[in-house]
Amino acid sequence: MIFNKEMETMSRRKMEELQLERLKETVKRAYENVPFHREAFAKAGIKPEDIQSLEDLRRLPFMKKTDLRENYPFGLFAVGQEDIVRIHGSSGTKGKPTVVGYTKQDIENWSEMVARAICCAGGRPGDIFHNAYGYGLFTGGLGLHYGIEYLGAVAVPVSGGNTPRQITLIQDFRPRGISGTPSYILNIVEEMKKQGLNPRETSLEYGIFGAEPWSEEMRAQLEEELGIKAVDIYGLSEVMGPGVSIECYEAQDGLHIVEDHFIAEVVDPETGEPLPYGEQGELVFTSLTKQAFPVIRYRTGDIASLNPEPCKCGRTSMRMSRIKGRVDDMLIIRGVNVFPTEIESVLLTFKQLAPHYQVVIKREGPLDSFEIHCETTPEYMSQVVTLEGNEEVARLVKAISHEMKNTLGVSVRLCLGKPNTIPRSEGKAVRIVDNRNKVLS
C-alpha cells in the first residue's frame, strides 16, 4: 500500500521542480525572519533571490548543532510565539538542550509524514500500534503517536520503561505494530523469556525501530526473536523528528526520504564538500515546508550515503543508507576508524552472546585502551556453568577476537561476562563508556 501515491511515485524531474519552489520559499522565510540566517547569508555573500536552481543550495552556509545552542532557546524561530503550538528538545546532557518549535501546520505535516512512514513499514488503518518510544521533550513518542492516529490506526501510548507492563499490554491488546529503540525492544524480548513466554507467539507482525544506530545482525535477531518484519526509521528533532525517512516493508533496502518536505545531501565531514551518490559521508538536511523552525543545510553528524534509484516497492523517492554511526561516535583505535555498529555486527554473529555490549575506553599511561564488554546468553551459560578456566569459553573468546580483528582491522580486548552484566536501557543504549577523563579518588 502506498499512502501518498502522488508524492511517493513522482518523477525525479517533477520532484525537483517542487523542491526548488519550496526551497525558494524556505530560504526567503528564514532570511526575513531569523537574524541568524540573515547574518550567515551575508557572510556567505548570498541573498534569497540568488537561489535559482537546486545546485545553488550548495552556496548556502551550513547549520550545526552548536548554532542551536548558541541561539537557545527561541532565537532560530521564524514565527512569533503566538503561532507556536509545541516545543520539543534534546535532553541537554552535553550542555544546553537543542530546542525546536512547531506551528499547527508543522504538526499536521509531521503527522502526515509519519503516517506515510508507518504505511511504508507495513502498517494500515485499523492496526493497534504499541508505541514504546519515550514521550516528552524527545520527539520519538509524540511523533509516532500523531502519525499513528493520522493513519487511522489505534495508538497505545505506553512510552518506555516498566517492561512487565509492556508485555502485559502486548498480550492483552494484541497490537499488530510496535515501535521503540531496538535495544529496548530486545529488553522486552529478554523479559518475555524470563517469564516463560515465547516472543514469537505474540500478535506482532512489524516493528519500526530507530533513535540509535543498529546493525543488520540486530535486525535479523529482532525478526527471529519476534517473528516480525523489522524496519529502520530515521529522524532527529532538529530536522523534524521521526519520519524523515524509513525503510519499506517490501525491500528493506535503504530508507525512503520524504523528499517533498526535505532535501538530503551527503558531504565530506572534514571539508564540507558534497559527495557523489553511493559514497558515505555526513548527512545534511534542508527543510522545505517547516514554518516555525526552518533548517538550511543542517549537518546531522550521521554517516550515510544516498541512492537515487527507484525501489522495487514502486516508490521513486531518494533513499539513504542505514546510519553507520555518528561522526562524534567514531572510535580511532590505533589509527583505525571504528564505529560501534561494526562491533555489533561481529558480536551478533555468535549465538552464544546476548545482544548487549559496551565499548569501554581507558587511559593506560600515554595510550588509550579499548575493551569490548559483552555477555553470554543464559542458555550458553547453563551449558558451560563457569567462564573462568573453561576451555570451551576460551575457544569462543579466541574466535570472537579473531573475527573482530578481521572485520575491524585492529585487535581489541574482549571481556566476556555472565548474563545481565551489561546495563540495560529503557531508551537509547549507551554503547561507549569513556573513562579517560575520570579522576580516581
N, C-alpha and C positions, 0 to 999 in steps of 0.2 A: 504494500500500500504506500502511495506517495501522498503526503499530507498537503503539500502545495506544489502541484504539478507544474504550474506556470513558471515558478521561480526555480525549482529544482531540476528542471529539464531544459531551461532556457539555453539558447545557443551562446557560444562564447562571445560573438560579436554583440548581440543584444545585451548580454550581461555587462559587458564592458561599457556600453553606452549608458546603461542605468547607473553603473558605478561612477562614471565620470560626472554625470548630472548631480548625483548625491554628494560626491566629493567636493564639487564646487560650492554647494550649499553649506557643507560642514566647515570647510575652510573659512568661508565668509562669516559664518556664525561665530566660530572660535576667535577670529581676528577682531571682530567688532565688539565682542562681549567678555573676552578673557584677557586681561593685561599681560599675563604670562605669554600667551601665544602671540600677541601683538609685538611684544619685545623680542621674542625669539625669531619671528619673521623678519623684523627689522635687522637683526644681527646677521641673518642669512641673506639679506638683500632681496627679499621676495614679498610680493603682495598677492592677495587673493585672485586678482584678475590675471596674474601670471600663470595660473593653473588652467591650461587649455587641453591637456591630454593626460592619460594615466601615467605616462612616462614622467610628467612634471612632478609627480608625487615624490620622486627621489630628490628633488630640490628642497623639499621641506625639511626642517630640523626634526630631530628625534625628541621624543619624550622618554623620561626614565622614572623609575620609582622614586628616586631622590627628589624629583620635581614635585611629586605629590606631597612628600613630607615637608618640603620647604614652603609649600603653599597651604599647609594644614591650618584649619580644617576645610574651609569652603572656597579657597582662593582660585580654584580651577573651574568653578561652576559657571555655566554660561547663561543661567537664568536666575531670576530673583527667588528668594526664599518662599515667596507666596506660590511659586509654581513647583516646588519640590514636594513630593509625596512620600518619599522613602530615602533613607540613608543606610548604606552598608559600609563596612570597613574591614580591615585586617585586624589580627589580634594585637598588633603592636608589640610583639615580643622582642623585636630588634630596634625599638625606638618608638617614635610616634606612629600611630596606625595610619594606613592609607585610607582616605575617606572618599567615597563616591556617592553621587546623588542621582535620583531618578525622578522624572516627571511622570504624570499619569500615562502619557503616550509611550514613554520609555518602558514602563511596566507592561503595557499592552504588547509592545513589540517583543519584549523579552519573553513574555508568556507564550507568544506565538512561536518564537524560535525554539523554545524548549518542547512545546507540543510537537513541532516538526521533528525534533531530535528523538523524542520518545517513539514516535511513529517509525522513524528510520531504524530504531533499535528493535522493532517488532511489536511495539505497543499498539493498542487500538482503543477506541471509545468503549467504555463499559468495564475495562480492566480495573481490578483492585490493585493498587500500587503501594508497596511498602517502602516508605522513604526514610532511610536510616542516616541521611546526611544531617549534620547538626543545624539547628535553627538558631537564629540570632543575627549578629552582625556579619557572620560568614554567609556568603551568598548561596552556598550549596542547598541548604534545606528549603528556604523560601523560593529560590529559583526553580528547583524541581517541582515544588508544591504548586505554584501558579501554572506551570506548564501542564502538569497532570490534569488540573481542573479545566484548563483551556481546551485540552484534547477531548474532554468529556469522560475521563477516567475518574476513579474514586481514589482520593488521596488518603493514605494512612500516615499522619504526621508524627511518627514515633520518635524521630530525631535519633541522636546517637546515645550510647550508653544503656545501662540496665539490660544487659544481654538476655537474662532469663525471660524478661517481659517481651523482648523482641521475638523470641522463639515461640512464646505462647500466642502472640498475635499472628505470627505466620501460620501456626497450626489452626487457629480458630477462624481467622478472617479469610484464609486461603487466597492470598494475593497471587496474581499472575506475574507481576513485575516487582523488582526490588532495586534500590539504588543505595550507594554508600561508597566509602573508600574501600578498595579491595582488601586491604589489611584488616579492616574491621569486619567485613563480611566473612573473612576466614576465621576471625574470632568467634562469630556466631556459629559457624560450622563446627569448630572445636568444642564449643559448649554443647551443641546438639549431641555430639558423640559421647560426651561425658554423661549426658542424661539418658544414654542408651537409645537415642533416636537415629534414624537413618536420614541424613540430609537430602538424599536423592528422592525421598518419598514425599516431599512437600509438593504444594501446588505450583511452585515457581517454574516459569518457562524461560524468562530472560532477565538479565541483570545489566544495569547501567552503572559503570564504576569509573571513578576518576578522583581528582583532587590530589593525586600523588602519582609519580611515575610508577608503572608496573610492567612487568615483562610478559612475553608470550608464554613463558613457562608458568607464570602465575595465572594467566588466563586459562591455560589447559587444566590447572589444578582446580580453579573455581568451577569450570564446566564439568569436570569429572566428579567433584565432590557434591555439587548441587544438581547435576543433570540439566543444566540450563545453557543458553547461548549468552556469553558474556561479551559486552561491547564497551569500548572506551569512549568516554565523553570528555570534552575539554572546554575550559573557560577559566577566566580569572576576573576577580572583582573589578580591577582597573579597566578592563575592556568591556565587561558587562556582567559576567557570571557564567554558570554552566550553560551550555547550549551554543557556544560559539562554533563548535564543530563536534561531530560524533561519527562513529563507525556505523555502517549499515549492517543490518541483520544478515543480508544475503552474502556479502563478501568478506566483511571484517578486514578490509584491505585499505587502510588509510581512513582518516576522519574527514567527512564532508563538511566544508566550511560554509556557513550561511553568508554567501557572497553578496546577497542583496543588502546586507547590513554591515559587512566588514570587508576590507581589502587586506590580504595577507602578503607579507614579504618574508624572505629569509636573507639575512645579511651576515657577513663575516663578523664574529664577536669582537675581533680586535680592531678592524679598520672601519666597520660600518658599511662596507661596500656590498651592494646586492649580489647574491649568489644565484647561479642558474638552477633551473628545476632539477630535482634529484639530489642536489648537494646539500649536506647537512650544515646548518648554521643556526643563528639566533632568530627566533620568530619575532616578527614585528607586525602589529595590527593598527589599522586606521579605521575608526568607526565612520559609518555613513549615515546613520539615522538617529544617533543619540542626541537628545536635546540638552539635558542638564549637564552632562559631563562628556563632551566630545574628546576623543583621544586621536592624536595625529602622530603616526609613526611611533607608536609606543613599543619600546623594547621590552619584551616579556622576560628575557633571561632564560627562556626554554629553548632546548635544542631539538630541531626537527628539520624536515625537508618538505618540499611541495611537489605535487603531481597534478598537472592539468588535464590528464586523460580521463575521458568518461568512464564510469564504473559499470560493471555488469548488472548492477541493480537498476540501471536506467537513469540515474542522476548524472548530470553533466558538471556539477559543481567541482571547484578546485578541492583537492584532498591534501591534507597534511599527514605526514607520518606520525606514528605514535611518538610521544615525547621520550627522547633518550635520557634526558636528565636536565638539570639546570646548570647554567654557566657557573654559578657560585657553589654548586654541589659537586663539581668535578674534582676528583682527587688526583693529585700528581704524586705517584708513588715511584720514587727513584727515577724520575724523568718520564714516566709513562702516565698518560691521561686515562683515568678510570672513572666510570660512572657507576653508582650503586646498582642500577638495573642490570649492568653486565655481571656483577657479582651475583645478583639474584638469579639470573638465567642459568648460572652454573649450579648453584645450590639446589635449585628446584628440579634438576635432572636426577637427583639422588633421592629415591623413595624413602630412604632411612631418615631423612631430615624433614623437620617441620618447616612451614613457610614463614619463619620468623628469624630475623637476623639483625645484627648491628655491626657497623664498622667503627672500631674504637681506635682513635689516633692518640698516641702518647709521644712525649718528648723524652728521648733517652740520650743524654749528653747533647752533642751538637746535631743529632739526627732525629728524624721523626720515625716512629714505628707504627705500623698498621696491623691491626688484628681484626680478623673476621670472627665474630662470635655468633654461633648458631646452636641449634639444639636438635636432639633426636626426637622421633615420634614415640608416643607411648608404646606402640606395637613393637618397634625395634628394641626399645629399652627392655621390654618384657622378655625378649629373646636373649639379649646379651647380659642382662642383670646388672653388670657394672661396666663403667667406661675405663676405669683405671686398670692397667696391666692386662687388658684384654686384646689378644692378637687380632681378632676379627675387627674390633674397633680401630686398632692401629692401621689395619689394611684399608679401612674405609677412609680414615683421615688422610692417608697417603694418596689414595685415589682422588679424593676431592682436591687436595693440594696440587696434584699433578694436573688435573683438569683446569684448575684455576690459573695455573701458570701458563698453560697452553692457550687459554682464552684471553687472559689479560696481558700476557707477555711479561709478567713480573711475579716474583714469589711473594706470598704473604703468609703470615702466621695464622693458622686456623685453630680456634678454641671451641671445642665441641662440648656442649653441656647437656644435662639431663632435660627432660620435658619441662616446659614452663619456666625456664630460667631467663628467657628474653622478655623484657617488659612488654605487655600488651597495650595497644592503643585503642581508644574509642573514637578516634578521628584519624588524622594523618599519622602514619607510623614514623617514629624517629629512627632513621636509618644510620645517621652519622653522629657519633658521640666524640667530640673533640675535647680531649683533656689536656691539650698542650699548655693552656694558659691557667690551669688550676694550680693554686698555691697550696702546698702541703702544710698542714698545721703541726 
